[in-house]
Amino acid sequence: MMLLAQVNQLWFSLPLIVAISLVYSATRHEETSAILTHAVRLGIMIGGFMAAILVALAALSYWL
């Protein structure tokens, strides 16, 4: 039970990013290859944006 309490909650963002990327890409494209390439690019952009926010908040937390 204690092991489940130690799971980092950022891991829960991965399935959410995948789902958002696939659904958004599927609404824009019809071909499977186009959907997957757009979903991968969008997933990387979302992950990068979340990482940038994480770094900014960590730096802000360190300074304060």
Backbone as a chain_set.jsonl record, in Angstrom:
{"seq": "MMLLAQVNQLWFSLPLIVAISLVYSATRHEETSAILTHAVRLGIMIGGFMAAILVALAALSYWL", "coords": {"N": [[0.821, -1.185, 0.0], [1.971, 1.24, 0.696], [3.705, 1.565, -1.386], [2.142, 2.346, -3.542], [1.487, 4.876, -2.73], [3.774, 6.251, -3.182], [4.047, 6.712, -5.843], [4.885, 8.827, -8.444], [2.981, 11.586, -9.354], [3.205, 12.751, -11.817], [3.456, 10.781, -13.699], [0.904, 10.103, -14.386], [0.213, 11.9, -16.277], [1.131, 11.035, -18.731], [-0.622, 9.024, -20.087], [-2.735, 10.777, -20.495], [-1.658, 12.779, -22.15], [-1.117, 11.225, -24.419], [-3.731, 10.421, -25.144], [-5.004, 12.915, -25.63], [-3.416, 13.89, -27.725], [-3.812, 11.964, -29.748], [-6.619, 12.085, -30.185], [-7.01, 14.778, -30.896], [-5.397, 14.913, -33.191], [-6.696, 13.069, -34.804], [-9.011, 14.394, -35.366], [-8.151, 16.254, -37.134], [-6.919, 15.011, -39.324], [-7.263, 12.36, -41.799], [-5.911, 10.107, -42.728], [-4.082, 7.316, -41.463], [-1.275, 7.369, -41.091], [-0.735, 10.106, -41.167], [-2.179, 10.932, -38.949], [-0.78, 9.653, -36.859], [1.833, 10.755, -37.09], [1.316, 13.463, -36.638], [0.236, 13.276, -34.09], [2.424, 12.382, -32.604], [4.187, 14.57, -32.858], [2.601, 16.557, -31.647], [2.333, 15.472, -29.079], [4.974, 15.63, -28.196], [5.278, 18.393, -28.189], [3.379, 19.132, -26.218], [4.417, 17.772, -24.003], [6.917, 19.054, -23.813], [6.094, 21.67, -23.268], [4.887, 21.257, -20.773], [7.132, 20.433, -19.354], [8.672, 22.771, -19.445], [7.08, 24.504, -17.94], [7.238, 23.139, -15.511], [9.97, 23.432, -14.918], [10.102, 26.217, -14.69], [8.405, 26.659, -12.499], [9.769, 25.206, -10.544], [12.159, 26.678, -10.406], [11.139, 29.119, -9.535], [10.14, 28.325, -7.078], [12.511, 27.651, -5.824], [13.806, 30.1, -5.617], [12.13, 31.535, -3.963]], "CA": [[0.0, 0.0, 0.0], [2.845, 2.41, 0.735], [4.324, 1.71, -2.7], [1.225, 3.12, -4.368], [1.507, 6.259, -2.27], [5.017, 6.865, -3.627], [4.036, 6.896, -7.29], [4.915, 10.231, -8.819], [1.746, 11.893, -10.059], [3.485, 13.17, -13.182], [3.283, 9.633, -14.594], [-0.483, 10.067, -14.823], [0.057, 12.802, -17.415], [1.485, 10.357, -19.978], [-1.798, 8.563, -20.842], [-3.541, 11.938, -20.849], [-1.014, 13.382, -23.314], [-1.345, 10.331, -25.558], [-5.139, 10.49, -25.535], [-5.273, 14.235, -26.2], [-2.722, 13.99, -29.003], [-4.47, 11.118, -30.74], [-7.957, 12.586, -30.505], [-6.874, 16.043, -31.625], [-4.86, 14.619, -34.517], [-7.711, 12.352, -35.575], [-10.01, 15.353, -35.838], [-7.541, 17.083, -38.173], [-6.462, 14.209, -40.461], [-8.011, 11.134, -42.037], [-4.984, 8.993, -42.945], [-3.473, 6.828, -40.213], [0.113, 7.843, -40.956], [-0.777, 11.535, -40.834], [-2.653, 11.033, -37.56], [0.287, 9.251, -35.937], [2.94, 11.717, -37.094], [0.855, 14.686, -35.979], [0.066, 12.975, -32.665], [3.758, 12.337, -31.98], [4.67, 15.957, -32.757], [1.797, 17.261, -30.646], [2.702, 14.933, -27.768], [6.272, 16.204, -27.825], [5.05, 19.803, -27.858], [2.684, 19.202, -24.926], [5.392, 17.368, -22.988], [7.908, 20.13, -23.677], [5.45, 22.783, -22.579], [4.743, 20.88, -19.361], [8.473, 20.44, -18.761], [9.077, 24.164, -19.269], [6.334, 25.016, -16.785], [7.815, 22.49, -14.332], [11.256, 24.078, -14.627], [9.823, 27.579, -14.224], [7.859, 26.597, -11.131], [10.847, 24.756, -9.652], [13.057, 27.816, -10.2], [10.426, 30.075, -8.703], [10.089, 27.752, -5.732], [13.862, 27.699, -5.259], [14.144, 31.489, -5.301], [11.284, 32.065, -2.878]], "C": [[0.872, 1.258, 0.0], [3.525, 2.634, -0.62], [3.438, 2.539, -3.622], [1.217, 4.593, -3.975], [2.745, 6.997, -2.783], [5.08, 7.077, -5.141], [3.979, 8.388, -7.599], [3.694, 10.537, -9.679], [1.974, 12.407, -11.468], [3.335, 12.022, -14.172], [1.854, 9.538, -15.095], [-0.719, 10.999, -16.007], [0.359, 12.103, -18.744], [0.276, 9.797, -20.725], [-2.697, 9.717, -21.276], [-2.973, 12.637, -22.091], [-1.248, 12.535, -24.56], [-2.781, 10.438, -26.052], [-5.466, 11.824, -26.199], [-4.643, 14.355, -27.584], [-3.423, 13.179, -30.083], [-5.835, 11.652, -31.144], [-7.867, 13.877, -31.296], [-6.374, 15.796, -33.045], [-5.883, 13.91, -35.392], [-8.805, 13.288, -36.062], [-9.47, 16.215, -36.976], [-7.208, 16.31, -39.439], [-7.321, 12.966, -40.603], [-7.115, 9.923, -42.219], [-4.287, 8.617, -41.639], [-2.058, 7.347, -40.03], [0.156, 9.324, -40.588], [-1.228, 11.744, -39.394], [-1.519, 10.73, -36.594], [1.446, 10.246, -35.918], [2.541, 13.019, -36.406], [0.7, 14.457, -34.477], [1.417, 12.935, -31.947], [4.308, 13.754, -31.808], [3.911, 16.735, -31.69], [2.124, 16.77, -29.239], [4.029, 15.483, -27.275], [6.111, 17.674, -27.445], [4.37, 19.953, -26.494], [3.639, 18.836, -23.797], [6.452, 18.424, -22.75], [7.341, 21.338, -22.951], [5.295, 22.478, -21.086], [6.091, 20.869, -18.651], [8.96, 21.863, -18.516], [8.363, 24.799, -18.079], [6.887, 24.425, -15.486], [9.124, 23.147, -13.931], [11.038, 25.492, -14.092], [9.292, 27.579, -12.794], [8.9, 26.117, -10.12], [11.832, 25.888, -9.373], [12.41, 28.867, -9.322], [10.345, 29.6, -7.247], [11.456, 27.829, -5.048], [14.206, 29.114, -4.816], [13.337, 32.031, -4.142], [11.484, 31.251, -1.681]], "O": [[0.522, 2.245, -0.648], [3.878, 3.763, -0.96], [3.941, 3.35, -4.4], [0.964, 5.458, -4.814], [2.764, 8.227, -2.815], [6.082, 7.576, -5.652], [3.13, 9.113, -7.08], [3.412, 9.814, -10.635], [1.025, 12.492, -12.247], [3.11, 12.257, -15.36], [1.616, 8.94, -16.144], [-1.75, 10.897, -16.673], [-0.12, 12.548, -19.787], [0.144, 10.069, -21.918], [-3.35, 9.637, -22.317], [-3.726, 13.037, -22.978], [-1.544, 13.066, -25.631], [-3.016, 10.536, -27.257], [-6.14, 11.851, -27.229], [-5.27, 14.868, -28.511], [-3.606, 13.655, -31.204], [-6.167, 11.666, -32.329], [-8.59, 14.047, -32.278], [-6.872, 16.401, -33.994], [-5.924, 14.135, -36.602], [-9.459, 13.006, -37.066], [-10.244, 16.838, -37.703], [-7.212, 16.887, -40.527], [-8.015, 12.561, -39.67], [-7.523, 8.808, -41.894], [-3.949, 9.476, -40.824], [-1.68, 7.726, -38.922], [0.992, 9.743, -39.787], [-0.722, 12.626, -38.7], [-1.314, 11.459, -35.622], [1.984, 10.55, -34.853], [3.337, 13.608, -35.674], [1.0, 15.346, -33.68], [1.536, 13.401, -30.814], [4.83, 14.1, -30.748], [4.509, 17.486, -30.919], [2.184, 17.569, -28.305], [4.194, 15.767, -26.089], [6.734, 18.145, -26.493], [4.753, 20.816, -25.704], [3.671, 19.5, -22.761], [6.844, 18.665, -21.609], [8.015, 21.954, -22.125], [5.541, 23.339, -20.241], [6.185, 21.251, -17.485], [9.591, 22.136, -17.495], [8.969, 25.54, -17.305], [6.993, 25.125, -14.478], [9.366, 23.394, -12.75], [11.71, 25.914, -13.151], [9.69, 28.411, -11.979], [8.912, 26.568, -8.975], [12.291, 26.048, -8.242], [13.067, 29.445, -8.456], [10.469, 30.394, -6.314], [11.541, 28.046, -3.839], [14.821, 29.31, -3.769], [13.811, 32.899, -3.409], [10.873, 31.515, -0.645]]}, "num_chains": 1, "name": "protein.A"}
